[in-house]
Amino acid sequence: MTVRTTMTALTAVALSLALAGPAVAASAGNGHGATRTAIEAAVADGVPGVTATVRDGHGTWSATAGVGDLETGEPRSAHDRYRVASITKTFVATVLLQLEAEGRLSLDDTVEEWLPGVVRGNGHDGSRITLRQLLNHTSGIYDYLADPDFQQTYMAAEGFLEHRYDQREPEYFIAIAMTHEPYFAPGTSWKYSNTNYALAGRVIEKATGNGYGDEIRRRIIRPLHLKATSVPGTRVTLPSPSSRAYAKLARTATGPTYDVTELNPRLAYGSGEMISSSADLIRFYTALLRGGLLPPEQLKEMKTTVESRGTNRYGLGLVDRPLSCGVHVWGHDGGIHGSNTDAVTTADGRHALAFNFNGDWSGDADAVIEAEFCGK
């Protein structure tokens, strides 16, 4: 059986671990020259602006480059709130693993057990897919973002500008996925699919009787005092302080630049709805990797990985990324209209980085990570 853990105990451990560490030293400049160069290179490559924060044994260091508003020239802030997109997946996976630790579900349960009749059609069969396979993207379920009509409606310029405030529930996008064949038989390969986490969010709601965002707030945001982090629902604006978000809304980096700051994030739901800041993301991933949010058994499950893109390996909403210098960092990235974010930490939580580009068509995020953990 799974380990049972009370919320009170988890909260106490999470808070103590999250708040541990050196005092903030925003301009400490402890050997982050390569990182500063990399974020400035991203701006030179076309990203409007970058905000980055690091926490390591020397303190907390933050830097910005470029602008947060192309019209006014206002710079980005180290305290910016921004859309973190698929980083939401780590929060969702953490909640599901907490529910497993409490004995309220098993990751080996099938999707059909929790969401009867939802994953069905064109070869999809929820009775053959486990919750674990949702979380590590080995389900084979088609990614609704890949649907041509979805792309035309929500990602191309004309469609996005018309539909950015649409009100849709997750079932609408899950149903889109079911009109396509699965990528492969469950458990036989790996392919990233946002549909997996739309389903995972619904499983949380079925298991708890509460909105998945309510569970994230109760179990993670409040215990860790993540004051810049939210599950915004249908709120279309970003909380202050924040920068504008920009996109080309095209498959190329040329053409007009659109301000895409306002949109209905509920359309992304459990696959990418959340808003946060660099400091909050560092606190979250540090607490997670140090064991402050999950018992050892569940953290081990989360860090049990399968082959994914390139040399990276994917766990349960958590990516293991080996770097050129031999260091491994754990975290996730996230991309949504006008916002690209990465948040990573070493396995011991002692060295963490989070940063955001407020443009989604250029910039080398890998170069920033390599610079911070492998640069001189």
Secondary structure, DSSP 8 states (H G I E B T S, - for coil): ------HHHHHHHHHHHHH-S--B-TB--SS-HHHHHHHHHHHHTT-SEEEEEEEETTEEEEEEEEBS-TTT--B--TT-BEE-GGGHHHHHHHHHHHHHHTTS--TTSBHHHHSTTTSEETTEEGGG-BHHHHHTT-S----GGG-HHHHHHHTSHHHHHHHTT----HHHHHHHHHTS--SSSTTSS----HHHHHHHHHHHHHHHSS-HHHHHIIIIITTTT-TT-B--TT--S--SSB---EE--SSSS-S--EE-----GGGTGGGT--EE-HHHHHHHHHHHHTTSSS-HHHHHHHT--EE-STT-EE-SS-EEEE-TTS-EEEEEEEEETTEEEEEEEETTSSSEEEEEESBSS---HHHHHHHHHH--
